[in-house]
Amino acid sequence: MAKVSRRGRAGAGDVPVTAGKGDTTVTQAEDSSISALHQLWVRLENEHHELAITMQEAGIDAAGVEPMRERQSWLLLEISAVVAEIREAPATTLEDYLALLDVALEHEVDLAGDIAFYGPKDFPMITRLLRALAGSAPGFEFNSLRRWLSSPGQYEEVVGSADTGAAEPIGFGER
């Protein structure tokens, strides 16, 4: 089943590409899964973050920063469009729900920044949930947390690692 999209966004991988802002494209519904949109969101957010770091480096003159600011502005528009699509896309898999949570952590509650600032010990229930959820989908990474928890070992302290695993398994309905 195809759907018509009026958003212009830069795509990669499984997510369709449009020629320009506002152009109409026809995409396959499965191409707009939350998981696929999340992959695009991750790439856009990471590029935006890398530009911010680069612009803060000493020795970059105003003329060099201007194209970076323009690119950042464009990225913010693209990120907003992708977030709007994620907000409306159906979630059908565990990965979709994890991706939805990752985007919500960044765009609705700003929890990743709070965990980075205050530390996971101030958020014991959320940390427990994040660890259990991350452990239930091997290979999934909470990108919002990875960007904010950038010191060595910080991310792993919150979500666990291959060595530590989840704090405790999720046992729905089990005791």
N, C-alpha and C positions, 0 to 999 in steps of 0.2 A: 504494500500500500504506500503510495507516494503522498507527500504533503508539500505544500508550497511555502517557501520561506521568503520573507521580504527583508530579512536582515542581511546587511553586507558584513561579512566577517572573513578574516583570514583563516584558512583551514589547513590542516595537515593530516596525514594518515587517513583514518576512517571518516573524518568529518569533511563534508563538502566545502568547496571553495566558491566564493562568489566573485564576480568581476569587480564590483565596486559597491560602495555603500548604497543600500536601498535597492540594488538589483534583485530581480526575482529569480530564484532558482528552484528546481524541483529536486528534492532529496528523497532518499529511501527512509522510511520511518526507523528502521533499525540503525541507520547511520547517526541518528540523533538520540541514541540512548544516553542516559546520564553518564555511564562509564566512558563512552567515546567522547562526549562533550567535556568530561573531566580531564581527559588526556590533553585536549586542546587548551583548556583553562590552565592546566599546569604549565604548559609551554609558554603561554602568554604571561602568566604571573611571574614565572622565572625570568623571562626576558626583561620584564618591567623592573624586577628587583635588581637584576644585574646592571641595568642602565643606571638605576639610582646609586648603586655603589660606585660605578665608574664616574658618575658626575661629581661625587664627593671627593674623588682623588685630587690631591694637590697637583698643580701644574697644567690643568686643563683650562684653556682660556675661554672667554665668553663665546667666541665664534665656534669653538669646538663643542660647546655644550648645547648650543641652539638646536642643531639637528637631533641631538639626543632628546631634548625636551619635546620636540615635535613628535618623535617616535613614541615617547612615553605617553603623550596625549592620545595618539592614535591607539596605542595598546590599551589605555584605560577605556576607550570607547568599545574596543573589541571585547575586553574582559566583561564590561557591563552587558553587552549583547549576549555573550555566552552564558553568563550567570542568569540572565532572564530566560534563556532557553532551558537551562538546567532546572530552574524553578518550576517550569511548566511540563517538563518531560516526565513520562511515566517511569517509575522505578519498579523493576521486576526481579532483579537479582541482588544478592548480597553486595556485590561490587557496586551496583547502582546506589544502594543505600549508604555505603561507606563513602562513595564519591560525593553524594548529597551532603553528608555530614561534614566532610572536609571543606566543601565550599561554604556551608553555613558557618563553620568555625571562623572562617576568614571574613565573610561578608555580612553576617547577621549578628554575631555576638562578640567578635574580636577576642575570642577566648585564647587563641594561640599566643597573642601578645601578652595577655595577662599571665598565662602559664610561664612564658619566658621571663617575665619581670618578677613575679612572686615565687615561682618555683612550683613543681608538682606537689610538694607536700601541703600546699595551701588548697589543692584541688584533689583530695583523695578519691572521691567518688568518680569524678570525671576521668582521672588517671586510670582508675580500675576499669572503667568502661572502655576507654581507648585501648588499653592493653589487651583486654579480652577480644575486642572487635578486630584489632590488628592481627592478633593471633589466629582469628578464625578465617582470615583470607590471606594466606601466605603470598607475599609479593606486593600486596597493596601498601602504599605509603601515603600517610597524611601529609600532603605537600605543604599545607598551611603551617603545620607544626614543624616540618623539616626546615622551612625558611626561617621561622622565628627562633627555633631551638638549634642554633647553628654552632654552638660551642661543642667541642668533642664530648660525646657521651650524653649530651643533654636530651636529644631526641630519643635515644635508647632508654634513658631513665624514665621517660613518660610512657612509651609504647612497648618497651621491652625489645629484645633482640633475639637472634637465633639462639644465642647462648642462654639467655634468661627466660625466653618465651613469655607467654602471657602470665599475669599475676595469678590468675585462676581461671579455669575454663568456664564458659557460659553454659549453664545447664538449665535450659528453659523448662520449667515445671519439674525439675529434679531437685532432690535434697541431698 
